[in-house]
Amino acid sequence: MKTLTKRKQQDKGKTKITWTEEAIRLKAFRKFMKLSQVELAELLGVHQTMVYKYENSLGIIPIEVAKVLHDKFDMSYDWFYSNKGAMQEKLKPTSLVKDTNRLQGEIERMKAEIDGLKSQMKTIVRAVYGDKQLTTADQKGDKG
């Protein structure tokens, strides 16, 4: 595997800069996904200047970056590190099942949270207006 490295080389008084292949592919993947540097930085949990540095070979790209892109967008490790195969791996049914189960769990958690909020709201209404208003609020809440 031919790996380019970013180096400042003096060539007859001129500075020559080369980039790593991973930096080039990171930028290509970001553009393919139609993400700005700011959006990618948010996904990676870094500042936009770090994405700029990664893309311009001013910093080493941590493996965590490739992992996040793989997990979020199915970016191929083989493509990123060795330019072999497709940019994105095909979605696996198991990941879809896993995502569906995770989302179902989120829905159940949110339903429980809503029930808790309804209970708190009833307590507040009872404290402010008494039982008469609570009956009216209960009837409205039961409809939706």
VMD Tcl script that builds the backbone (N, CA, C; Angstrom):
set m [mol new atoms 432]
animate dup $m
set s [atomselect $m all]
$s set {name element resname resid chain x y z} {
  {N N MET 1 A 0.841 -1.180 0.000}
  {CA C MET 1 A 0.000 0.000 0.000}
  {C C MET 1 A 0.884 1.242 0.000}
  {N N LYS 2 A 0.601 2.098 -0.911}
  {CA C LYS 2 A 1.341 3.345 -0.978}
  {C C LYS 2 A 0.649 4.350 -0.072}
  {N N THR 3 A 1.361 4.853 0.909}
  {CA C THR 3 A 0.790 5.844 1.805}
  {C C THR 3 A 1.540 7.151 1.639}
  {N N LEU 4 A 0.811 8.168 1.322}
  {CA C LEU 4 A 1.392 9.493 1.244}
  {C C LEU 4 A 1.430 10.057 2.647}
  {N N THR 5 A 2.420 10.839 2.919}
  {CA C THR 5 A 2.445 11.511 4.205}
  {C C THR 5 A 2.593 12.995 3.960}
  {N N LYS 6 A 2.061 13.762 4.875}
  {CA C LYS 6 A 2.176 15.202 4.735}
  {C C LYS 6 A 3.531 15.614 5.275}
  {N N ARG 7 A 4.282 16.184 4.428}
  {CA C ARG 7 A 5.591 16.652 4.845}
  {C C ARG 7 A 5.857 17.983 4.191}
  {N N LYS 8 A 6.499 18.817 4.931}
  {CA C LYS 8 A 6.990 20.055 4.345}
  {C C LYS 8 A 8.404 19.752 3.876}
  {N N GLN 9 A 8.578 19.770 2.593}
  {CA C GLN 9 A 9.879 19.459 2.042}
  {C C GLN 9 A 10.446 20.703 1.375}
  {N N GLN 10 A 11.696 20.913 1.616}
  {CA C GLN 10 A 12.365 22.042 0.982}
  {C C GLN 10 A 12.878 21.578 -0.380}
  {N N ASP 11 A 12.389 22.206 -1.408}
  {CA C ASP 11 A 12.831 21.891 -2.757}
  {C C ASP 11 A 13.272 23.193 -3.406}
  {N N LYS 12 A 14.557 23.439 -3.338}
  {CA C LYS 12 A 15.122 24.671 -3.886}
  {C C LYS 12 A 14.434 25.903 -3.321}
  {N N GLY 13 A 14.262 25.907 -1.994}
  {CA C GLY 13 A 13.699 27.073 -1.335}
  {C C GLY 13 A 12.177 27.117 -1.312}
  {N N LYS 14 A 11.505 26.165 -1.960}
  {CA C LYS 14 A 10.044 26.135 -1.976}
  {C C LYS 14 A 9.555 25.034 -1.044}
  {N N THR 15 A 8.449 25.292 -0.359}
  {CA C THR 15 A 7.875 24.294 0.529}
  {C C THR 15 A 6.867 23.474 -0.262}
  {N N LYS 16 A 7.033 22.156 -0.226}
  {CA C LYS 16 A 6.143 21.246 -0.937}
  {C C LYS 16 A 5.378 20.432 0.102}
  {N N ILE 17 A 4.080 20.350 -0.047}
  {CA C ILE 17 A 3.256 19.629 0.932}
  {C C ILE 17 A 2.565 18.467 0.235}
  {N N THR 18 A 2.610 17.286 0.857}
  {CA C THR 18 A 1.860 16.137 0.353}
  {C C THR 18 A 0.844 15.738 1.415}
  {N N TRP 19 A -0.213 15.056 1.013}
  {CA C TRP 19 A -1.290 14.681 1.930}
  {C C TRP 19 A -1.387 13.178 2.058}
  {N N THR 20 A -1.913 12.740 3.197}
  {CA C THR 20 A -2.148 11.312 3.368}
  {C C THR 20 A -3.369 10.923 2.553}
  {N N GLU 21 A -3.366 9.691 2.122}
  {CA C GLU 21 A -4.518 9.197 1.358}
  {C C GLU 21 A -5.778 9.222 2.221}
  {N N GLU 22 A -5.637 8.942 3.510}
  {CA C GLU 22 A -6.795 8.950 4.400}
  {C C GLU 22 A -7.402 10.344 4.489}
  {N N ALA 23 A -6.565 11.374 4.507}
  {CA C ALA 23 A -7.076 12.749 4.556}
  {C C ALA 23 A -7.882 13.055 3.304}
  {N N ILE 24 A -7.373 12.613 2.170}
  {CA C ILE 24 A -8.075 12.836 0.900}
  {C C ILE 24 A -9.411 12.099 0.912}
  {N N ARG 25 A -9.401 10.855 1.399}
  {CA C ARG 25 A -10.645 10.075 1.425}
  {C C ARG 25 A -11.630 10.605 2.466}
  {N N LEU 26 A -11.132 11.128 3.587}
  {CA C LEU 26 A -12.032 11.719 4.584}
  {C C LEU 26 A -12.807 12.879 3.965}
  {N N LYS 27 A -12.109 13.736 3.272}
  {CA C LYS 27 A -12.760 14.880 2.630}
  {C C LYS 27 A -13.733 14.405 1.551}
  {N N ALA 28 A -13.321 13.405 0.765}
  {CA C ALA 28 A -14.199 12.865 -0.285}
  {C C ALA 28 A -15.468 12.273 0.320}
  {N N PHE 29 A -15.321 11.551 1.438}
  {CA C PHE 29 A -16.487 10.936 2.077}
  {C C PHE 29 A -17.415 12.001 2.638}
  {N N ARG 30 A -16.835 13.011 3.276}
  {CA C ARG 30 A -17.653 14.102 3.837}
  {C C ARG 30 A -18.464 14.765 2.731}
  {N N LYS 31 A -17.823 15.038 1.605}
  {CA C LYS 31 A -18.529 15.684 0.499}
  {C C LYS 31 A -19.575 14.751 -0.108}
  {N N PHE 32 A -19.259 13.469 -0.205}
  {CA C PHE 32 A -20.203 12.491 -0.720}
  {C C PHE 32 A -21.469 12.448 0.138}
  {N N MET 33 A -21.276 12.568 1.461}
  {CA C MET 33 A -22.412 12.551 2.390}
  {C C MET 33 A -23.084 13.924 2.498}
  {N N LYS 34 A -22.544 14.898 1.754}
  {CA C LYS 34 A -23.085 16.262 1.733}
  {C C LYS 34 A -23.098 16.893 3.127}
  {N N LEU 35 A -21.981 16.718 3.833}
  {CA C LEU 35 A -21.816 17.292 5.163}
  {C C LEU 35 A -20.819 18.434 5.089}
  {N N SER 36 A -21.070 19.460 5.866}
  {CA C SER 36 A -20.084 20.532 6.002}
  {C C SER 36 A -19.044 20.081 7.027}
  {N N GLN 37 A -17.949 20.806 7.097}
  {CA C GLN 37 A -16.952 20.493 8.126}
  {C C GLN 37 A -17.557 20.650 9.520}
  {N N VAL 38 A -18.414 21.639 9.693}
  {CA C VAL 38 A -19.055 21.872 10.997}
  {C C VAL 38 A -19.956 20.685 11.363}
  {N N GLU 39 A -20.750 20.209 10.405}
  {CA C GLU 39 A -21.646 19.084 10.673}
  {C C GLU 39 A -20.851 17.815 11.007}
  {N N LEU 40 A -19.775 17.569 10.250}
  {CA C LEU 40 A -18.951 16.408 10.537}
  {C C LEU 40 A -18.303 16.543 11.914}
  {N N ALA 41 A -17.850 17.734 12.233}
  {CA C ALA 41 A -17.228 17.971 13.538}
  {C C ALA 41 A -18.210 17.658 14.663}
  {N N GLU 42 A -19.469 18.061 14.516}
  {CA C GLU 42 A -20.486 17.781 15.531}
  {C C GLU 42 A -20.679 16.276 15.705}
  {N N LEU 43 A -20.717 15.542 14.584}
  {CA C LEU 43 A -20.871 14.089 14.662}
  {C C LEU 43 A -19.685 13.435 15.362}
  {N N LEU 44 A -18.498 13.985 15.119}
  {CA C LEU 44 A -17.287 13.410 15.694}
  {C C LEU 44 A -17.018 13.898 17.117}
  {N N GLY 45 A -17.713 14.957 17.526}
  {CA C GLY 45 A -17.490 15.514 18.857}
  {C C GLY 45 A -16.201 16.311 18.952}
  {N N VAL 46 A -15.821 16.931 17.838}
  {CA C VAL 46 A -14.617 17.760 17.815}
  {C C VAL 46 A -14.980 19.125 17.244}
  {N N HIS 47 A -14.049 20.048 17.293}
  {CA C HIS 47 A -14.251 21.373 16.721}
  {C C HIS 47 A -14.000 21.316 15.218}
  {N N GLN 48 A -14.621 22.198 14.485}
  {CA C GLN 48 A -14.478 22.245 13.023}
  {C C GLN 48 A -13.023 22.354 12.604}
  {N N THR 49 A -12.209 23.039 13.389}
  {CA C THR 49 A -10.800 23.181 13.010}
  {C C THR 49 A -10.082 21.836 12.982}
  {N N MET 50 A -10.530 20.878 13.799}
  {CA C MET 50 A -9.915 19.547 13.770}
  {C C MET 50 A -10.243 18.843 12.462}
  {N N VAL 51 A -11.475 18.974 11.992}
  {CA C VAL 51 A -11.844 18.361 10.711}
  {C C VAL 51 A -10.994 18.977 9.605}
  {N N TYR 52 A -10.816 20.282 9.646}
  {CA C TYR 52 A -9.958 20.963 8.680}
  {C C TYR 52 A -8.542 20.384 8.743}
  {N N LYS 53 A -8.029 20.203 9.947}
  {CA C LYS 53 A -6.668 19.669 10.115}
  {C C LYS 53 A -6.580 18.236 9.599}
  {N N TYR 54 A -7.589 17.407 9.906}
  {CA C TYR 54 A -7.585 16.033 9.403}
  {C C TYR 54 A -7.562 16.017 7.877}
  {N N GLU 55 A -8.420 16.830 7.263}
  {CA C GLU 55 A -8.553 16.836 5.808}
  {C C GLU 55 A -7.325 17.415 5.107}
  {N N ASN 56 A -6.559 18.197 5.811}
  {CA C ASN 56 A -5.385 18.824 5.212}
  {C C ASN 56 A -4.084 18.253 5.768}
  {N N SER 57 A -4.186 17.078 6.362}
  {CA C SER 57 A -3.024 16.358 6.892}
  {C C SER 57 A -2.221 17.161 7.903}
  {N N LEU 58 A -2.908 17.991 8.656}
  {CA C LEU 58 A -2.240 18.763 9.700}
  {C C LEU 58 A -2.350 18.072 11.050}
  {N N GLY 59 A -3.042 16.963 11.063}
  {CA C GLY 59 A -3.188 16.171 12.278}
  {C C GLY 59 A -3.453 14.727 11.898}
  {N N ILE 60 A -3.073 13.818 12.753}
  {CA C ILE 60 A -3.307 12.400 12.501}
  {C C ILE 60 A -4.790 12.107 12.730}
  {N N ILE 61 A -5.389 11.369 11.811}
  {CA C ILE 61 A -6.809 11.029 11.928}
  {C C ILE 61 A -6.930 9.835 12.881}
  {N N PRO 62 A -7.551 10.035 14.050}
  {CA C PRO 62 A -7.693 8.923 15.003}
  {C C PRO 62 A -8.609 7.838 14.437}
  {N N ILE 63 A -8.380 6.615 14.854}
  {CA C ILE 63 A -9.212 5.504 14.396}
  {C C ILE 63 A -10.672 5.709 14.792}
  {N N GLU 64 A -10.906 6.471 15.867}
  {CA C GLU 64 A -12.277 6.741 16.314}
  {C C GLU 64 A -13.077 7.468 15.225}
  {N N VAL 65 A -12.408 8.278 14.423}
  {CA C VAL 65 A -13.082 8.992 13.333}
  {C C VAL 65 A -13.630 7.980 12.337}
  {N N ALA 66 A -12.790 7.034 11.922}
  {CA C ALA 66 A -13.236 6.001 10.986}
  {C C ALA 66 A -14.358 5.169 11.598}
  {N N LYS 67 A -14.254 4.894 12.900}
  {CA C LYS 67 A -15.289 4.093 13.568}
  {C C LYS 67 A -16.634 4.811 13.562}
  {N N VAL 68 A -16.633 6.103 13.866}
  {CA C VAL 68 A -17.882 6.873 13.861}
  {C C VAL 68 A -18.484 6.884 12.456}
  {N N LEU 69 A -17.658 7.124 11.446}
  {CA C LEU 69 A -18.160 7.163 10.071}
  {C C LEU 69 A -18.670 5.792 9.632}
  {N N HIS 70 A -18.012 4.753 10.099}
  {CA C HIS 70 A -18.473 3.397 9.798}
  {C C HIS 70 A -19.815 3.130 10.480}
  {N N ASP 71 A -19.911 3.474 11.766}
  {CA C ASP 71 A -21.136 3.210 12.523}
  {C C ASP 71 A -22.316 4.044 12.031}
  {N N LYS 72 A -22.073 5.314 11.719}
  {CA C LYS 72 A -23.170 6.220 11.333}
  {C C LYS 72 A -23.553 6.091 9.860}
  {N N PHE 73 A -22.550 5.872 8.984}
  {CA C PHE 73 A -22.804 5.932 7.544}
  {C C PHE 73 A -22.357 4.687 6.786}
  {N N ASP 74 A -21.975 3.644 7.515}
  {CA C ASP 74 A -21.498 2.406 6.894}
  {C C ASP 74 A -20.315 2.624 5.960}
  {N N MET 75 A -19.446 3.568 6.323}
  {CA C MET 75 A -18.235 3.772 5.539}
  {C C MET 75 A -17.363 2.523 5.661}
  {N N SER 76 A -16.818 2.094 4.555}
  {CA C SER 76 A -15.991 0.902 4.530}
  {C C SER 76 A -14.592 1.196 5.073}
  {N N TYR 77 A -14.156 0.392 6.042}
  {CA C TYR 77 A -12.791 0.521 6.556}
  {C C TYR 77 A -11.775 0.235 5.441}
  {N N ASP 78 A -12.063 -0.807 4.637}
  {CA C ASP 78 A -11.142 -1.151 3.548}
  {C C ASP 78 A -10.958 0.018 2.589}
  {N N TRP 79 A -12.049 0.668 2.254}
  {CA C TRP 79 A -11.951 1.818 1.349}
  {C C TRP 79 A -11.163 2.950 2.008}
  {N N PHE 80 A -11.466 3.236 3.274}
  {CA C PHE 80 A -10.839 4.369 3.945}
  {C C PHE 80 A -9.331 4.176 4.107}
  {N N TYR 81 A -8.924 2.979 4.519}
  {CA C TYR 81 A -7.504 2.771 4.810}
  {C C TYR 81 A -6.683 2.259 3.627}
  {N N SER 82 A -7.318 1.574 2.668}
  {CA C SER 82 A -6.522 1.013 1.574}
  {C C SER 82 A -7.093 1.287 0.188}
  {N N ASN 83 A -8.167 2.062 0.115}
  {CA C ASN 83 A -8.804 2.416 -1.161}
  {C C ASN 83 A -9.248 1.181 -1.941}
  {N N LYS 84 A -9.692 0.161 -1.223}
  {CA C LYS 84 A -10.188 -1.059 -1.857}
  {C C LYS 84 A -11.682 -1.174 -1.608}
  {N N GLY 85 A -12.404 -1.565 -2.636}
  {CA C GLY 85 A -13.836 -1.775 -2.492}
  {C C GLY 85 A -14.622 -0.480 -2.560}
  {N N ALA 86 A -15.896 -0.588 -2.198}
  {CA C ALA 86 A -16.814 0.545 -2.264}
  {C C ALA 86 A -16.635 1.467 -1.065}
  {N N MET 87 A -17.019 2.717 -1.251}
  {CA C MET 87 A -16.934 3.721 -0.191}
  {C C MET 87 A -17.817 3.339 0.992}
  {N N GLN 88 A -19.007 2.825 0.687}
  {CA C GLN 88 A -19.939 2.428 1.738}
  {C C GLN 88 A -20.212 0.941 1.629}
  {N N GLU 89 A -20.326 0.312 2.784}
  {CA C GLU 89 A -20.723 -1.087 2.814}
  {C C GLU 89 A -22.228 -1.161 2.638}
  {N N LYS 90 A -22.680 -2.272 2.124}
  {CA C LYS 90 A -24.130 -2.448 1.996}
  {C C LYS 90 A -24.717 -2.660 3.373}
  {N N LEU 91 A -25.900 -2.093 3.581}
  {CA C LEU 91 A -26.562 -2.255 4.881}
  {C C LEU 91 A -26.866 -3.723 5.124}
  {N N LYS 92 A -26.611 -4.148 6.308}
  {CA C LYS 92 A -26.877 -5.529 6.680}
  {C C LYS 92 A -28.233 -5.588 7.374}
  {N N PRO 93 A -29.039 -6.601 7.055}
  {CA C PRO 93 A -30.350 -6.712 7.715}
  {C C PRO 93 A -30.238 -6.725 9.229}
  {N N THR 94 A -29.165 -7.295 9.747}
  {CA C THR 94 A -29.035 -7.354 11.208}
  {C C THR 94 A -28.953 -5.949 11.793}
  {N N SER 95 A -28.313 -5.014 11.070}
  {CA C SER 95 A -28.233 -3.660 11.606}
  {C C SER 95 A -29.605 -2.992 11.571}
  {N N LEU 96 A -30.421 -3.326 10.570}
  {CA C LEU 96 A -31.767 -2.770 10.508}
  {C C LEU 96 A -32.628 -3.308 11.643}
  {N N VAL 97 A -32.493 -4.586 11.935}
  {CA C VAL 97 A -33.244 -5.182 13.042}
  {C C VAL 97 A -32.798 -4.549 14.354}
  {N N LYS 98 A -31.486 -4.368 14.505}
  {CA C LYS 98 A -30.942 -3.756 15.715}
  {C C LYS 98 A -31.471 -2.333 15.873}
  {N N ASP 99 A -31.485 -1.571 14.774}
  {CA C ASP 99 A -31.988 -0.201 14.811}
  {C C ASP 99 A -33.470 -0.171 15.160}
  {N N THR 100 A -34.239 -1.081 14.577}
  {CA C THR 100 A -35.675 -1.144 14.861}
  {C C THR 100 A -35.924 -1.448 16.331}
  {N N ASN 101 A -35.185 -2.394 16.871}
  {CA C ASN 101 A -35.343 -2.734 18.290}
  {C C ASN 101 A -34.947 -1.565 19.183}
  {N N ARG 102 A -33.873 -0.873 18.816}
  {CA C ARG 102 A -33.434 0.286 19.601}
  {C C ARG 102 A -34.501 1.374 19.574}
  {N N LEU 103 A -35.070 1.621 18.393}
  {CA C LEU 103 A -36.107 2.650 18.273}
  {C C LEU 103 A -37.361 2.256 19.052}
  {N N GLN 104 A -37.709 0.973 19.032}
  {CA C GLN 104 A -38.870 0.509 19.798}
  {C C GLN 104 A -38.646 0.756 21.285}
  {N N GLY 105 A -37.433 0.503 21.749}
  {CA C GLY 105 A -37.096 0.772 23.147}
  {C C GLY 105 A -37.208 2.251 23.474}
  {N N GLU 106 A -36.761 3.100 22.540}
  {CA C GLU 106 A -36.879 4.551 22.730}
  {C C GLU 106 A -38.343 4.969 22.818}
  {N N ILE 107 A -39.182 4.400 21.977}
  {CA C ILE 107 A -40.618 4.724 21.989}
  {C C ILE 107 A -41.223 4.346 23.336}
  {N N GLU 108 A -40.900 3.166 23.834}
  {CA C GLU 108 A -41.423 2.718 25.130}
  {C C GLU 108 A -40.953 3.635 26.253}
  {N N ARG 109 A -39.677 4.035 26.196}
  {CA C ARG 109 A -39.136 4.935 27.210}
  {C C ARG 109 A -39.855 6.281 27.166}
  {N N MET 110 A -40.123 6.782 25.971}
  {CA C MET 110 A -40.814 8.066 25.832}
  {C C MET 110 A -42.261 7.977 26.302}
  {N N LYS 111 A -42.915 6.850 26.026}
  {CA C LYS 111 A -44.288 6.663 26.511}
  {C C LYS 111 A -44.320 6.708 28.040}
  {N N ALA 112 A -43.365 6.041 28.662}
  {CA C ALA 112 A -43.297 6.045 30.129}
  {C C ALA 112 A -43.031 7.460 30.639}
  {N N GLU 113 A -42.178 8.187 29.942}
  {CA C GLU 113 A -41.887 9.570 30.337}
  {C C GLU 113 A -43.130 10.445 30.203}
  {N N ILE 114 A -43.896 10.248 29.141}
  {CA C ILE 114 A -45.141 11.003 28.944}
  {C C ILE 114 A -46.132 10.687 30.055}
  {N N ASP 115 A -46.256 9.405 30.409}
  {CA C ASP 115 A -47.155 9.028 31.507}
  {C C ASP 115 A -46.740 9.702 32.805}
  {N N GLY 116 A -45.441 9.762 33.057}
  {CA C GLY 116 A -44.942 10.436 34.254}
  {C C GLY 116 A -45.254 11.919 34.231}
  {N N LEU 117 A -45.112 12.536 33.073}
  {CA C LEU 117 A -45.427 13.967 32.941}
  {C C LEU 117 A -46.921 14.225 33.132}
  {N N LYS 118 A -47.760 13.325 32.624}
  {CA C LYS 118 A -49.203 13.462 32.826}
  {C C LYS 118 A -49.529 13.416 34.313}
  {N N SER 119 A -48.908 12.501 35.024}
  {CA C SER 119 A -49.128 12.370 36.457}
  {C C SER 119 A -48.701 13.644 37.189}
  {N N GLN 120 A -47.552 14.177 36.803}
  {CA C GLN 120 A -47.088 15.425 37.412}
  {C C GLN 120 A -48.048 16.568 37.101}
  {N N MET 121 A -48.560 16.608 35.887}
  {CA C MET 121 A -49.494 17.669 35.494}
  {C C MET 121 A -50.775 17.575 36.321}
  {N N LYS 122 A -51.277 16.367 36.548}
  {CA C LYS 122 A -52.478 16.180 37.366}
  {C C LYS 122 A -52.241 16.692 38.782}
  {N N THR 123 A -51.071 16.411 39.322}
  {CA C THR 123 A -50.736 16.873 40.664}
  {C C THR 123 A -50.717 18.399 40.712}
  {N N ILE 124 A -50.149 19.017 39.707}
  {CA C ILE 124 A -50.089 20.482 39.641}
  {C C ILE 124 A -51.484 21.075 39.518}
  {N N VAL 125 A -52.298 20.499 38.629}
  {CA C VAL 125 A -53.665 21.008 38.433}
  {C C VAL 125 A -54.459 20.862 39.734}
  {N N ARG 126 A -54.302 19.731 40.405}
  {CA C ARG 126 A -55.005 19.498 41.673}
  {C C ARG 126 A -54.570 20.540 42.710}
  {N N ALA 127 A -53.305 20.836 42.769}
  {CA C ALA 127 A -52.787 21.788 43.749}
  {C C ALA 127 A -53.277 23.205 43.451}
  {N N VAL 128 A -53.394 23.549 42.182}
  {CA C VAL 128 A -53.775 24.909 41.816}
  {C C VAL 128 A -55.286 25.092 41.791}
  {N N TYR 129 A -56.011 24.146 41.189}
  {CA C TYR 129 A -57.434 24.331 40.959}
  {C C TYR 129 A -58.340 23.445 41.804}
  {N N GLY 130 A -57.812 22.433 42.403}
  {CA C GLY 130 A -58.646 21.519 43.175}
  {C C GLY 130 A -59.163 20.385 42.300}
  {N N ASP 131 A -59.980 19.507 42.906}
  {CA C ASP 131 A -60.442 18.306 42.220}
  {C C ASP 131 A -61.389 18.589 41.064}
  {N N LYS 132 A -62.151 19.695 41.095}
  {CA C LYS 132 A -63.111 19.990 40.030}
  {C C LYS 132 A -62.396 20.183 38.700}
  {N N GLN 133 A -61.343 20.981 38.669}
  {CA C GLN 133 A -60.583 21.206 37.441}
  {C C GLN 133 A -59.848 19.946 37.005}
  {N N LEU 134 A -59.436 19.126 37.945}
  {CA C LEU 134 A -58.726 17.900 37.625}
  {C C LEU 134 A -59.625 16.966 36.820}
  {N N THR 135 A -60.916 16.900 37.175}
  {CA C THR 135 A -61.846 16.063 36.436}
  {C C THR 135 A -61.938 16.525 34.995}
  {N N THR 136 A -62.016 17.842 34.761}
  {CA C THR 136 A -62.077 18.386 33.415}
  {C C THR 136 A -60.774 18.099 32.666}
  {N N ALA 137 A -59.631 18.294 33.317}
  {CA C ALA 137 A -58.329 18.024 32.697}
  {C C ALA 137 A -58.193 16.545 32.388}
  {N N ASP 138 A -58.717 15.683 33.282}
  {CA C ASP 138 A -58.665 14.242 33.046}
  {C C ASP 138 A -59.429 13.870 31.794}
  {N N GLN 139 A -60.611 14.465 31.627}
  {CA C GLN 139 A -61.440 14.146 30.466}
  {C C GLN 139 A -60.725 14.570 29.177}
  {N N LYS 140 A -60.100 15.723 29.174}
  {CA C LYS 140 A -59.367 16.186 27.991}
  {C C LYS 140 A -58.182 15.278 27.716}
  {N N GLY 141 A -57.498 14.852 28.754}
  {CA C GLY 141 A -56.315 13.999 28.599}
  {C C GLY 141 A -56.672 12.617 28.097}
  {N N ASP 142 A -57.860 12.108 28.457}
  {CA C ASP 142 A -58.259 10.769 28.049}
  {C C ASP 142 A -58.604 10.704 26.580}
  {N N LYS 143 A -58.958 11.838 25.980}
  {CA C LYS 143 A -59.343 11.853 24.568}
  {C C LYS 143 A -58.127 11.668 23.664}
  {N N GLY 144 A -56.950 12.160 24.050}
  {CA C GLY 144 A -55.787 12.122 23.161}
  {C C GLY 144 A -54.787 11.242 23.696}
}
mol reanalyze $m
mol bondsrecalc $m
mol representation Tube
mol addrep $m
